[in-house]
Amino acid sequence: DAKTTQPPSMDCAEGRAANLPCNHSTISGNEYVYWYRQIHSQGPQYIIHGLKNNETNEMASLIITEDRKSSTLILPHATLRDTAVYYCIVRPYTGGFKTIFGAGTRLFVKA
Amino acid sequence: SAVISQKPSRDICQRGTSLTIQCQVDSQVTMMFWYRQQPGQSLTLIATANQGSEATYESGFVIDKFPISRPNLTFSTLTVSNMSPEDSSIYLCSVLAGNQETQYFGPGTRLLVL
């Protein structure tokens, strides 16, 4: 079973920041938080991952709470092309562990 | 990162037939995975395919229905056998890359069984 809980859907206005929450209260010490997204009719796309520090890349920022029980993915300036299903996943960083998907959050970016 | 291609990209098949899906990666990878995504649903892991060993299947999936081959470190096939309309799904190939840190996905194969 997936170890994360996400809202089923969210709306965001184009050009505004999209903040997608994720709860992972049973996360283990060796598990990282990964985010993927799936745009309609495409394979999932890796976005970002982190352990306990905040992370930023060209696509998004990841904020992880100090107790690591929740996190937020931030798309700083959402565009219509960011409309997708966003998946929050926890799994160990290395060792060849498989990725188990939950239901994800369907983000609608509106003009 | 890893670039993954799948063939065919889509197909329409008759029930009772079988379809073999190919997955090609642009670099050598140890671990490959096959997922299924039924209409409107999330991804479900079918099996893990490591080169040189038998595939490991998840609960609810069996080798007779979904035989997998992994002849080398850049290629794998998944066969959907004796198909029924319930097998209509997107089938996705995935690999672990970057020192097994991150999982990457192919574009998927869209299968419709009539």
Interface residues (C-beta under 8 A of the other chain):
Chain A: Y34 Y36 S41 Q42 G43 P44 Q45 Y46 H49 V85 Y87 Y93 T94 G95 G96 K98 T99 I100 F101 G102 A103 G104
Chain B: S1 I4 T30 M31 F33 Y35 S42 L43 T44 L45 T48 L92 S94 L96 N99 Q100 E101 T102 Q103 Y104 F105 G106 P107 G108 R110
